[in-house]
Amino acid sequence: MTLKLNEKYIRPFVDEKELASIQSEISAAHKVLLDGSGEGNDFLGWVDLPKNYDKEEFARIKVAAEKIKKSCDVFVVIGIGGSYLGSRAVIEFLNSPLYNTLKKDTPDVYFAGCNISPASLKELLQICEGRDVCINVISKSGTTTEPAIAFRVFRALLEKKYGVDGARERIFVTTDKARGTLKQFSDEAGYETFVVPDNVGGRFSVLTAVGLLPIAVSGVDIDALMKGAADASDAYKATSSIEESDCMKYVAYRNLMYRQGKATEVLVSYESYATMLNEWWKQLYGESEGKDKKGLFPASVIFSTDLHSLGQFIQDGKRNLFETVISVKSREVDFPIPYDEANVDGLNFLAGVELDEVNKTAMKGTILAHIDGGTPNMLLELEDRSAYSMGYLLYFFEFACGVSGYVLGVNPFNQPGVEAYKKNMFALLGKPGYEAQKAELEARLK
C-alpha cells in the first residue's frame, strides 16, 4: 500500500464508542464534499482535478518546462501562500536543494515574493548575478503586495539583461484565465500564460499549473505525480468508512483529539527534506479550519533536531497536543556508520549499521516515549520517496482536510481572516482610499 495510517499509538487514547460515534458525522461530511452541497462548494475543482484536468495545458506545461531547463541556470518562482508552498514542498521532498544543484539538466529553483524582506530579495538578486534567469510569477490578480513587488524587481532585471524582447521569452505567468490586471498586462506584453482555475483555492492548487510548472522544471515526473493523486482520489472517494479508509480514519482521530481538548496537531518528520511539506500542510489546515473560533492549531517539527528543543515540551509540557508522524518506509540512501579505532564517542557498537536504521529507531523510541508521556501519536507510513507516492500523499491531506472541515462545522474553502492585516498595512502605507483608517491606526500605535 502506498500510504498507510498506523493507529497503534493513538488507539489507547480513544475508546471504541468514541470512534464509532463519529462515523455518521464523517459519512455525512464525505457526502457533502462529494455532492457539493456544503459551504464553499464553488471551490471544489480540486476534488476531481487528478483526472479532470486540462490536458492541453498540461502538455504546454511540459513543453515550457523543457524550454526553461535549456535556457536558464536559475528559475525564480514568484508567489505567496498556496502560489508557492505546494510546489516548493514537492520539489524539496523529492529533489532536495543540495541534490538539485548537482543535476546538470535542471536549473536551481528559488522562491521570491513570499515575504517583504529586503535582505532576502537582495540575496536572491546576488545569486542571479552572472547567471541566466527565467521567472514564473503566480498571482490570481497581480496586485498581491509581496509577489507584485518581486515581479517588478525581476522583470526590470530581465529587461535590463536581455532587453524587452528577450525578457518576454523568459517570463512565464500563472494567473486568472480571463480577468485581472496581471492577465491583461501579460497578454499585452506577450508572456506565455497558464491558468489559476476559478474553482480551486490557492492552498489546494499544487496539482494545477500553479504547482506543476515549477515542479516539472525541477525534474520531477508530473505524470507520475498526477497518477498518484488520481489513485488516491479513487480510493478515498469510494468509501467514508473509518475501517476501510485510512483517510477517513485520520479525519476521525484528529477530530476526536480536538474534542478531547487537544488544541494542537504537530506534524512530525525525521527528514529535513520534509520541512516545506510541513509548511504546506500548515497552510492547508490552518487556513481551512481556523475560523469561527474553531480548529486545531497546525504545528510542525523535524526530529531528531527538534527533540533537543521542542521535544521537551512535547514530552513533559501541557497535554494539549497530539502528533502525526510521516515516515518513508524505503531507504534511498546507503550510509553505514564508520568504525573508529579510537571510539572516543563510544559508538563502535553501531559500526556498519545503516544511518537510516538508526533514524527509524530514533522514531520508534520517540513515539513510545511520547505516548508514555501522554501524547497520542498517529503514524503515516509512505511507501517510498517517489513522485507517485507524493501525489498520493498530497491528495490524502487535501481530501481529509475537506471532510474534516465539514465535520468541524466550518467552511473549509474560504479565508476571511487573511484580509485583516492587508487592510491595516495599506492604510498605514498611505494607499489611496484608506485615509480615515490611517489616522485611526496611527493613533492606536502612539
C-alpha positions as CSV (number, residue, x, y, z in Angstrom):
1,M,0.0,0.0,0.0
2,T,1.3,3.4,-1.0
3,L,0.2,5.1,2.2
4,K,-0.9,3.5,5.5
5,L,-2.1,5.0,8.7
6,N,-0.8,3.0,11.7
7,E,-3.2,3.6,14.5
8,K,-1.5,1.5,17.1
9,Y,-0.1,4.5,19.0
10,I,-3.3,6.5,19.2
11,R,-5.8,3.8,20.0
12,P,-5.0,3.8,23.7
13,F,-6.3,7.3,23.8
14,V,-9.6,6.6,22.1
15,D,-12.2,4.1,23.1
16,E,-14.4,2.1,20.7
17,K,-17.5,4.0,21.5
18,E,-15.9,7.3,20.6
19,L,-14.6,6.0,17.3
20,A,-18.0,4.5,16.4
21,S,-19.8,7.7,17.4
22,I,-18.1,9.9,14.9
23,Q,-18.7,7.6,11.9
24,S,-22.1,9.1,11.0
25,E,-20.7,12.7,11.0
26,I,-17.8,11.6,8.8
27,S,-20.2,9.9,6.3
28,A,-22.3,13.0,6.2
29,A,-19.3,15.3,5.6
30,H,-17.9,12.9,3.0
31,K,-21.2,13.1,1.1
32,V,-21.4,16.9,1.4
33,L,-18.0,17.2,-0.1
34,L,-18.7,14.9,-3.0
35,D,-22.1,16.2,-3.9
36,G,-21.1,19.8,-3.5
37,S,-23.9,20.8,-1.2
38,G,-21.8,22.4,1.5
39,E,-20.4,25.9,2.1
40,G,-17.6,26.8,-0.3
41,N,-18.8,24.5,-3.0
42,D,-17.6,26.9,-5.7
43,F,-14.1,25.9,-4.7
44,L,-14.3,22.1,-5.2
45,G,-12.4,21.8,-8.5
46,W,-9.5,20.1,-6.7
47,V,-11.7,17.1,-5.8
48,D,-11.7,15.7,-9.4
49,L,-8.6,17.5,-10.6
50,P,-6.3,14.5,-10.7
51,K,-8.4,13.1,-13.6
52,N,-10.4,16.1,-14.8
53,Y,-7.6,18.5,-15.7
54,D,-6.9,20.5,-18.8
55,K,-4.8,18.0,-20.9
56,E,-3.8,20.7,-23.4
57,E,-2.4,23.0,-20.8
58,F,-0.7,20.0,-19.1
59,A,1.1,19.4,-22.4
60,R,2.1,23.0,-22.6
61,I,3.5,22.9,-19.1
62,K,5.8,20.1,-20.1
63,V,6.9,22.0,-23.2
64,A,7.5,25.2,-21.2
65,A,9.5,23.3,-18.6
66,E,11.8,21.8,-21.2
67,K,12.3,25.3,-22.7
68,I,13.1,26.7,-19.2
69,K,15.6,23.9,-18.4
70,K,17.5,24.7,-21.6
71,S,17.6,28.4,-21.3
72,C,18.4,29.2,-17.7
73,D,20.6,28.4,-14.7
74,V,18.2,29.9,-12.2
75,F,14.4,29.6,-12.1
76,V,12.7,32.1,-9.8
77,V,9.1,31.3,-8.7
78,I,7.3,34.4,-7.5
79,G,4.2,33.8,-5.3
80,I,2.9,33.6,-1.8
81,G,0.9,31.1,0.2
82,G,-0.6,28.5,-2.0
83,S,1.1,30.0,-5.0
84,Y,4.4,28.7,-3.9
85,L,4.1,26.3,-0.9
86,G,2.9,23.3,-2.8
87,S,5.5,23.4,-5.5
88,R,8.3,24.0,-3.0
89,A,7.1,21.2,-0.8
90,V,7.2,18.7,-3.7
91,I,10.5,19.9,-5.1
92,E,12.3,19.8,-1.8
93,F,10.7,16.5,-0.7
94,L,11.6,14.7,-4.0
95,N,14.6,16.7,-5.1
96,S,16.1,18.5,-2.1
97,P,18.1,21.7,-2.8
98,L,21.5,20.1,-2.2
99,Y,20.8,17.2,-4.6
100,N,19.2,19.5,-7.2
101,T,22.3,21.6,-7.5
102,L,24.2,18.5,-8.7
103,K,21.7,17.8,-11.5
104,K,23.1,19.5,-14.6
105,D,19.9,19.2,-16.7
106,T,17.7,21.3,-14.4
107,P,18.1,24.9,-13.1
108,D,18.3,25.8,-9.5
109,V,14.8,26.7,-8.3
110,Y,14.4,29.7,-5.9
111,F,11.3,31.3,-4.5
112,A,10.6,35.0,-4.2
113,G,7.5,37.2,-3.4
114,C,6.7,35.1,-0.3
115,N,7.7,37.8,2.1
116,I,8.6,41.5,2.2
117,S,12.2,41.0,3.4
118,P,14.7,43.3,1.6
119,A,17.6,41.1,2.8
120,S,16.1,38.0,1.2
121,L,15.4,39.8,-2.1
122,K,18.9,41.3,-2.3
123,E,20.4,37.9,-1.6
124,L,18.5,36.3,-4.4
125,L,19.5,39.0,-6.8
126,Q,23.1,38.4,-5.9
127,I,22.6,34.7,-6.5
128,C,21.3,35.6,-10.0
129,E,24.3,37.7,-11.0
130,G,26.2,36.4,-14.0
131,R,23.7,33.6,-14.5
132,D,20.8,33.1,-17.0
133,V,17.4,33.6,-15.3
134,C,13.8,32.7,-16.0
135,I,10.8,33.6,-13.8
136,N,7.3,32.3,-13.1
137,V,5.1,34.8,-11.5
138,I,2.0,33.3,-9.9
139,S,-0.9,35.5,-8.8
140,K,-4.7,35.4,-9.5
141,S,-5.0,39.2,-9.5
142,G,-1.5,40.5,-9.9
143,T,-2.0,43.0,-7.1
144,T,-1.0,41.0,-4.1
145,T,1.7,43.1,-2.5
146,E,4.5,40.6,-1.9
147,P,4.7,38.9,-5.3
148,A,3.9,42.2,-7.1
149,I,7.0,43.8,-5.6
150,A,9.2,40.9,-6.5
151,F,7.8,40.8,-10.1
152,R,8.6,44.4,-10.5
153,V,12.2,43.8,-9.5
154,F,12.8,40.7,-11.5
155,R,11.0,42.0,-14.6
156,A,13.3,45.0,-14.5
157,L,16.3,42.7,-14.1
158,L,15.4,40.6,-17.1
159,E,14.6,43.5,-19.3
160,K,17.9,45.2,-18.5
161,K,19.9,42.0,-19.1
162,Y,18.1,40.6,-22.1
163,G,16.1,43.5,-23.5
164,V,12.3,43.7,-23.6
165,D,12.0,41.1,-26.4
166,G,14.5,38.7,-24.7
167,A,12.8,39.0,-21.3
168,R,9.5,38.1,-22.9
169,E,10.8,34.6,-23.6
170,R,11.9,34.2,-20.0
171,I,8.8,35.4,-18.2
172,F,6.0,32.8,-17.6
173,V,2.8,33.9,-15.8
174,T,0.2,31.8,-14.0
175,T,-2.9,33.9,-13.4
176,D,-6.6,34.1,-14.0
177,K,-7.9,32.7,-17.2
178,A,-9.6,35.9,-18.4
179,R,-9.6,38.7,-15.8
180,G,-7.3,40.7,-13.6
181,T,-4.5,43.2,-14.1
182,L,-1.8,40.6,-14.4
183,K,-3.7,38.7,-17.1
184,Q,-4.3,41.9,-19.1
185,F,-0.6,43.0,-18.7
186,S,0.7,39.6,-19.7
187,D,-1.4,39.5,-22.8
188,E,-0.2,42.9,-23.8
189,A,3.4,42.0,-23.1
190,G,3.2,38.7,-24.9
191,Y,4.1,36.4,-22.0
192,E,3.2,32.8,-22.0
193,T,0.4,32.3,-19.5
194,F,-1.1,29.4,-17.6
195,V,-4.3,29.3,-15.6
196,V,-5.2,29.5,-11.9
197,P,-8.6,27.8,-12.0
198,D,-11.5,29.7,-10.7
199,N,-12.8,26.7,-8.7
200,V,-9.6,25.8,-6.9
201,G,-8.3,27.8,-3.9
202,G,-4.7,28.5,-3.6
203,R,-3.9,26.1,-0.8
204,F,-5.4,23.3,-2.9
205,S,-3.7,24.3,-6.2
206,V,-0.5,22.3,-6.2
207,L,-1.8,19.9,-8.9
208,T,-2.7,22.8,-11.2
209,A,-0.4,24.9,-13.3
210,V,0.4,26.8,-10.1
211,G,2.4,23.9,-8.8
212,L,3.0,21.8,-11.9
213,L,5.2,24.2,-13.9
214,P,7.9,24.7,-11.1
215,I,7.7,21.0,-10.2
216,A,8.3,20.0,-13.9
217,V,11.2,22.4,-14.2
218,S,12.8,20.8,-11.2
219,G,12.9,17.5,-13.0
220,V,10.0,15.7,-11.1
221,D,7.8,13.4,-13.2
222,I,4.4,15.3,-13.2
223,D,2.7,12.4,-15.0
224,A,3.6,10.1,-12.0
225,L,2.6,12.8,-9.6
226,M,-0.9,13.1,-11.1
227,K,-1.3,9.3,-11.3
228,G,-0.6,9.0,-7.6
229,A,-3.2,11.7,-6.8
230,A,-5.7,10.1,-9.2
231,D,-5.4,6.7,-7.5
232,A,-5.8,8.3,-4.1
233,S,-8.8,10.1,-5.4
234,D,-10.4,6.8,-6.5
235,A,-9.6,5.2,-3.1
236,Y,-10.8,8.0,-0.8
237,K,-14.0,9.0,-2.7
238,A,-15.1,5.3,-2.8
239,T,-15.9,5.0,0.9
240,S,-16.5,7.0,4.0
241,S,-15.9,4.0,6.3
242,I,-13.3,4.6,9.0
243,E,-12.4,0.9,8.9
244,E,-11.9,0.9,5.2
245,S,-10.3,4.3,4.5
246,D,-7.1,5.5,6.2
247,C,-8.0,9.0,5.1
248,M,-11.3,8.9,7.0
249,K,-9.5,7.3,9.9
250,Y,-7.2,10.3,10.0
251,V,-10.2,12.6,10.0
252,A,-11.8,10.6,12.8
253,Y,-8.8,10.6,15.1
254,R,-7.9,14.3,14.7
255,N,-11.5,15.4,15.3
256,L,-11.7,13.1,18.4
257,M,-8.4,14.6,19.7
258,Y,-9.9,18.1,19.2
259,R,-13.0,17.1,21.2
260,Q,-10.8,15.8,24.0
261,G,-9.2,19.2,24.3
262,K,-6.1,18.6,22.2
263,A,-5.7,22.1,20.7
264,T,-2.6,21.4,18.6
265,E,-1.7,18.9,15.9
266,V,2.1,18.5,15.4
267,L,3.2,17.1,12.0
268,V,6.5,15.3,12.5
269,S,9.1,14.1,10.1
270,Y,12.6,12.7,10.6
271,E,14.0,14.1,7.4
272,S,14.9,17.7,6.7
273,Y,13.6,17.4,3.1
274,A,10.1,17.4,4.6
275,T,10.4,20.9,6.1
276,M,8.4,22.6,3.3
277,L,5.9,19.8,3.2
278,N,5.2,20.6,6.8
279,E,4.8,24.3,5.8
280,W,2.3,23.4,3.0
281,W,0.3,21.2,5.4
282,K,0.2,24.0,8.0
283,Q,-1.3,26.4,5.5
284,L,-3.8,23.8,4.2
285,Y,-5.2,23.0,7.6
286,G,-4.7,26.4,9.3
287,E,-6.4,28.4,6.6
288,S,-9.1,25.8,6.1
289,E,-10.1,25.1,9.7
290,G,-9.0,28.1,11.7
291,K,-12.2,30.2,11.7
292,D,-15.3,30.8,13.7
293,K,-13.1,30.5,16.8
294,K,-12.6,26.8,16.0
295,G,-9.9,24.5,14.7
296,L,-6.7,22.7,15.7
297,F,-3.5,24.7,15.6
298,P,-1.2,23.1,13.0
299,A,2.4,23.0,14.1
300,S,5.4,21.0,12.9
301,V,8.8,19.7,13.9
302,I,11.7,18.0,12.3
303,F,13.2,15.3,14.5
304,S,15.6,14.4,15.8
305,T,16.8,18.0,15.5
306,D,13.8,19.4,17.4
307,L,13.9,16.7,20.0
308,H,16.7,18.7,21.6
309,S,14.4,21.8,21.9
310,L,10.6,21.3,21.4
311,G,10.9,17.7,22.3
312,Q,11.0,18.7,26.0
313,F,7.6,20.4,25.7
314,I,6.1,17.5,23.7
315,Q,7.3,15.0,26.3
316,D,6.5,16.9,29.5
317,G,4.6,20.0,28.8
318,K,0.9,20.8,28.8
319,R,-1.1,17.8,27.5
320,N,-2.9,19.8,24.8
321,L,-1.4,18.3,21.7
322,F,-1.0,15.1,19.6
323,E,1.4,14.1,16.8
324,T,1.0,12.9,13.3
325,V,4.3,11.3,12.2
326,I,5.2,10.8,8.5
327,S,7.7,8.1,7.8
328,V,9.1,6.9,4.4
329,K,9.5,3.2,4.6
330,S,12.1,2.6,1.8
331,R,15.7,3.5,2.2
332,E,17.0,5.7,-0.6
333,V,20.5,6.4,0.8
334,D,23.0,3.8,1.8
335,F,25.1,5.3,4.6
336,P,26.7,2.8,7.0
337,I,28.2,4.3,10.2
338,P,32.1,4.0,10.0
339,Y,34.3,2.2,12.5
340,D,36.6,4.5,14.6
341,E,39.7,2.9,16.1
342,A,39.7,5.5,19.0
343,N,36.0,5.0,19.7
344,V,36.0,8.3,21.5
345,D,32.2,8.6,21.3
346,G,31.6,5.0,22.3
347,L,29.6,4.4,19.2
348,N,31.5,1.5,17.7
349,F,28.6,-0.8,18.6
350,L,26.9,0.9,15.7
351,A,29.7,0.5,13.2
352,G,28.4,-0.9,9.9
353,V,24.7,-0.1,10.9
354,E,22.8,2.0,8.3
355,L,22.1,5.5,9.4
356,D,18.6,5.2,8.1
357,E,18.1,2.3,10.6
358,V,19.3,4.5,13.4
359,N,17.0,7.3,12.3
360,K,14.0,5.0,12.2
361,T,14.9,3.5,15.5
362,A,15.0,7.0,17.0
363,M,11.5,7.5,15.6
364,K,10.2,4.3,17.3
365,G,11.8,5.2,20.6
366,T,10.5,8.7,20.4
367,I,6.9,7.6,19.7
368,L,7.0,5.2,22.6
369,A,8.4,7.9,24.9
370,H,5.8,10.4,23.9
371,I,2.8,8.1,24.3
372,D,4.2,7.2,27.7
373,G,4.2,10.9,28.4
374,G,0.6,11.2,27.4
375,T,0.9,12.5,23.8
376,P,-1.1,10.5,21.3
377,N,0.6,9.6,18.0
378,M,-0.6,8.6,14.5
379,L,2.0,7.2,12.1
380,L,1.6,7.8,8.4
381,E,3.8,5.3,6.5
382,L,4.6,6.4,3.0
383,E,5.9,3.5,0.7
384,D,8.7,5.5,-0.9
385,R,10.0,8.9,-1.9
386,S,8.7,8.9,-5.5
387,A,6.5,11.3,-7.5
388,Y,3.7,8.8,-7.4
389,S,3.7,8.5,-3.7
390,M,4.0,12.2,-3.3
391,G,0.9,12.7,-5.4
392,Y,-0.9,10.2,-3.3
393,L,0.1,11.9,0.0
394,L,-0.9,15.4,-1.3
395,Y,-4.4,14.2,-2.2
396,F,-4.7,12.3,1.1
397,F,-4.2,15.5,3.1
398,E,-6.4,17.6,0.8
399,F,-9.3,15.2,0.9
400,A,-9.0,14.7,4.6
401,C,-9.0,18.5,5.0
402,G,-12.2,19.0,3.1
403,V,-14.1,16.3,5.0
404,S,-12.6,17.3,8.4
405,G,-13.6,21.0,7.9
406,Y,-17.2,19.9,7.4
407,V,-17.1,17.7,10.4
408,L,-15.8,20.6,12.4
409,G,-18.6,22.8,11.2
410,V,-16.8,25.4,9.2
411,N,-16.4,26.4,5.5
412,P,-13.1,24.8,4.7
413,F,-12.6,26.8,1.5
414,N,-12.7,30.5,2.5
415,Q,-10.2,32.6,4.4
416,P,-11.9,35.7,5.6
417,G,-9.3,36.4,8.3
418,V,-6.4,36.7,5.8
419,E,-7.5,40.2,4.7
420,A,-7.3,41.9,8.1
421,Y,-3.6,42.6,8.0
422,K,-3.7,43.7,4.4
423,K,-6.2,46.5,5.1
424,N,-4.1,47.8,8.0
425,M,-0.9,47.7,6.0
426,F,-2.4,49.5,3.1
427,A,-3.8,52.2,5.4
428,L,-0.5,52.7,7.2
429,L,1.4,52.9,3.9
430,G,-1.0,55.6,2.6
431,K,-2.8,53.7,-0.1
432,P,-5.4,56.0,-1.7
433,G,-8.9,55.4,-0.2
434,Y,-7.6,54.4,3.2
435,E,-7.1,57.9,4.7
436,A,-9.6,57.6,7.5
437,Q,-8.3,54.2,8.6
438,K,-4.7,55.5,8.5
439,A,-5.4,58.2,11.0
440,E,-7.2,55.8,13.3
441,L,-4.4,53.2,13.2
442,E,-1.7,55.7,13.7
443,A,-3.5,57.0,16.8
444,R,-3.7,53.4,18.2
445,L,0.0,52.9,17.6
446,K,1.1,56.0,19.5
